[in-house]
């Protein structure tokens, strides 16, 4: 999979493939966490109108 994702001309060694796989995963998680933090910040600004609780 690393070979396909990075369009490598040949197969990397097993240790190199592991290291590249971890780097790819880290990059993807970083993007996802950035998106989540943006969504959370938005939720924090809009949830203020609910601070008074439910009305009965």
VOROTI-348799 format. One line per field, with one value per residue: x, y, z of N, C-alpha, C in turn; chain; residue number from 0; residue in one letter. Coordinates in nm, 3 decimals, always signed. Example, Ala and Ser with C-alpha at 12.3 -4.5 7.8 and 13.67 -1.06 7.14 Angstrom:
// residues 2
n.X: c(+1.319, +1.285)
n.Y: c(-0.569, -0.225)
n.Z: c(+0.780, +0.708)
ca.X: c(+1.230, +1.367)
ca.Y: c(-0.450, -0.106)
ca.Z: c(+0.780, +0.714)
c.X: c(+1.320, +1.290)
c.Y: c(-0.330, +0.003)
c.Z: c(+0.780, +0.787)
chain: c(A, A)
resi: c(0, 1)
resn: c(a, s)
This chain:
// residues 56
n.X: c(+0.082, +0.196, +0.375, +0.197, +0.059, +0.264, +0.365, +0.599, +0.893, +0.975, +0.949, +0.972, +1.203, +1.113, +1.133, +1.155, +0.912, +0.737, +0.808, +0.743, +0.471, +0.383, +0.447, +0.274, +0.027, +0.043, +0.043, -0.214, -0.375, -0.308, -0.428, -0.695, -0.730, -0.693, -0.918, -1.117, -1.064, -1.131, -1.405, -1.488, -1.428, -1.613, -1.849, -1.830, -1.867, -2.127, -2.279, -2.332, -2.582, -2.735, -2.676, -2.840, -3.000, -3.270, -3.602, -3.909)
n.Y: c(-0.118, +0.123, +0.156, +0.201, +0.434, +0.625, +0.612, +0.464, +0.339, +0.079, -0.193, -0.094, -0.173, -0.383, -0.251, +0.014, +0.042, +0.017, +0.246, +0.449, +0.402, +0.468, +0.739, +0.833, +0.775, +0.942, +1.194, +1.194, +1.175, +1.413, +1.603, +1.532, +1.581, +1.858, +1.942, +1.851, +2.012, +2.262, +2.225, +2.179, +2.423, +2.583, +2.467, +2.533, +2.809, +2.834, +2.697, +2.849, +2.963, +2.775, +2.760, +2.831, +2.620, +2.376, +2.471, +2.442)
n.Z: c(+0.000, +0.075, -0.132, -0.344, -0.258, -0.245, -0.494, -0.562, -0.729, -0.673, -0.432, -0.094, +0.173, +0.455, +0.707, +0.622, +0.489, +0.705, +0.853, +0.670, +0.645, +0.903, +0.901, +0.701, +0.819, +1.045, +0.921, +0.809, +1.040, +1.161, +0.991, +1.024, +1.300, +1.302, +1.157, +1.333, +1.556, +1.455, +1.413, +1.673, +1.793, +1.663, +1.754, +2.021, +2.016, +1.925, +2.109, +2.329, +2.351, +2.473, +2.738, +2.951, +3.004, +2.986, +2.899, +3.068)
ca.X: c(+0.000, +0.288, +0.427, +0.091, +0.031, +0.376, +0.404, +0.740, +0.930, +0.993, +0.906, +1.069, +1.230, +1.004, +1.146, +1.125, +0.768, +0.675, +0.833, +0.664, +0.330, +0.360, +0.450, +0.150, -0.080, +0.060, -0.001, -0.360, -0.433, -0.288, -0.533, -0.823, -0.735, -0.711, -1.060, -1.195, -1.047, -1.211, -1.546, -1.510, -1.429, -1.740, -1.952, -1.819, -1.922, -2.271, -2.351, -2.356, -2.723, -2.800, -2.619, -2.942, -3.065, -3.399, -3.722, -4.011)
ca.Y: c(+0.000, +0.237, +0.170, +0.261, +0.570, +0.714, +0.588, +0.426, +0.251, -0.058, -0.216, -0.058, -0.278, -0.393, -0.144, +0.141, +0.044, +0.045, +0.387, +0.531, +0.383, +0.547, +0.880, +0.860, +0.775, +1.062, +1.307, +1.188, +1.205, +1.556, +1.674, +1.503, +1.652, +2.000, +1.959, +1.835, +2.129, +2.369, +2.194, +2.196, +2.566, +2.632, +2.419, +2.609, +2.944, +2.830, +2.632, +2.944, +2.994, +2.669, +2.756, +2.850, +2.492, +2.351, +2.538, +2.339)
ca.Z: c(+0.000, +0.078, -0.270, -0.426, -0.213, -0.274, -0.633, -0.560, -0.841, -0.625, -0.295, +0.009, +0.271, +0.553, +0.805, +0.555, +0.465, +0.835, +0.887, +0.578, +0.683, +1.023, +0.861, +0.627, +0.919, +1.126, +0.841, +0.798, +1.171, +1.183, +0.917, +1.089, +1.427, +1.271, +1.123, +1.455, +1.642, +1.395, +1.438, +1.816, +1.821, +1.614, +1.845, +2.146, +1.999, +1.902, +2.217, +2.436, +2.364, +2.548, +2.872, +3.053, +3.028, +2.922, +2.950, +3.091)
c.X: c(+0.087, +0.342, +0.324, +0.066, +0.140, +0.427, +0.554, +0.772, +0.946, +0.943, +1.012, +1.094, +1.122, +1.012, +1.112, +0.975, +0.692, +0.689, +0.750, +0.515, +0.294, +0.357, +0.322, +0.033, -0.075, +0.012, -0.153, -0.428, -0.419, -0.395, -0.668, -0.836, -0.753, -0.857, -1.148, -1.183, -1.124, -1.359, -1.578, -1.514, -1.561, -1.852, -1.949, -1.881, -2.073, -2.347, -2.380, -2.503, -2.799, -2.753, -2.727, -3.018, -3.199, -3.508, -3.831, -4.147)
c.Y: c(+0.126, +0.263, +0.239, +0.407, +0.669, +0.699, +0.558, +0.332, +0.105, -0.071, -0.170, -0.177, -0.276, -0.282, -0.009, +0.152, +0.074, +0.193, +0.479, +0.520, +0.464, +0.696, +0.919, +0.869, +0.902, +1.186, +1.310, +1.223, +1.354, +1.638, +1.655, +1.578, +1.803, +2.029, +1.947, +1.957, +2.249, +2.347, +2.215, +2.343, +2.627, +2.590, +2.497, +2.747, +2.940, +2.769, +2.727, +2.974, +2.888, +2.665, +2.769, +2.720, +2.483, +2.439, +2.434, +2.389)
c.Z: c(+0.000, -0.062, -0.358, -0.388, -0.253, -0.417, -0.644, -0.677, -0.800, -0.483, -0.197, +0.101, +0.379, +0.658, +0.744, +0.528, +0.594, +0.870, +0.797, +0.610, +0.806, +0.989, +0.788, +0.725, +1.004, +1.049, +0.829, +0.930, +1.201, +1.113, +0.984, +1.220, +1.405, +1.236, +1.247, +1.546, +1.587, +1.424, +1.586, +1.852, +1.776, +1.708, +1.976, +2.132, +1.981, +2.019, +2.332, +2.455, +2.443, +2.693, +2.980, +3.082, +2.958, +2.981, +2.964, +3.062)
chain: c(A, A, A, A, A, A, A, A, A, A, A, A, A, A, A, A, A, A, A, A, A, A, A, A, A, A, A, A, A, A, A, A, A, A, A, A, A, A, A, A, A, A, A, A, A, A, A, A, A, A, A, A, A, A, A, A)
resi: c(0, 1, 2, 3, 4, 5, 6, 7, 8, 9, 10, 11, 12, 13, 14, 15, 16, 17, 18, 19, 20, 21, 22, 23, 24, 25, 26, 27, 28, 29, 30, 31, 32, 33, 34, 35, 36, 37, 38, 39, 40, 41, 42, 43, 44, 45, 46, 47, 48, 49, 50, 51, 52, 53, 54, 55)
resn: c(x, x, x, x, x, x, x, x, x, x, x, x, x, x, x, x, x, x, x, x, x, x, x, x, x, x, x, x, x, x, x, x, x, x, x, x, x, x, x, x, x, x, x, x, x, x, x, x, x, x, x, x, x, x, x, x)
